[in-house]
Amino acid sequence: MTHSRIAAVALTIGCLFSSAAALAADPVHCDKADSLQIRGDVPAAISFDVYRQLRPLNAQRIALFQSAGEVKHLPDGLAVCQIVDDGVDDPSAILVQLPQGKNAWWVSSVNVQAAAQMTD
């Protein structure tokens, strides 16, 4: 019984520290011209190479990369900032910075819209 209580306390403390670290990250602020919104639930890739390997999209490929931490699910309506100078000459891919976090993620250009178009 004592071991399970110690484990529960350790788990609780670990969760509190990880939550505090996630909240401590500075939110991203972008210029109005670079403000975008995710349209639809979309997989985002950690690198352009992973983005290309996801195409054409299928559930098995997405699950494989997601379990490896190379793909992240971005929810519909999430506000993001476009990184304009991404170094890639592919108009179908857009590099975005999330409101919280340090990594940038690649998404399909069909899955974003300008923040000014958010009238729904």
Sequence and secondary structure as in RCSB ss.txt:
>XXXX:A:sequence
MTHSRIAAVALTIGCLFSSAAALAADPVHCDKADSLQIRGDVPAAISFDVYRQLRPLNAQRIALFQSAGEVKHLP
DGLAVCQIVDDGVDDPSAILVQLPQGKNAWWVSSVNVQAAAQMTD
>XXXX:A:secstr
 HHHHHHHHHHHHHHHHHHHHHHHS      GGGEEEE SSEEEESSHHHHHHH S  HHHHHHHHHTTSEEEE 
TT EEEE S  S   TTEEEEE SSSS EEEEEGGGEEEGGG   
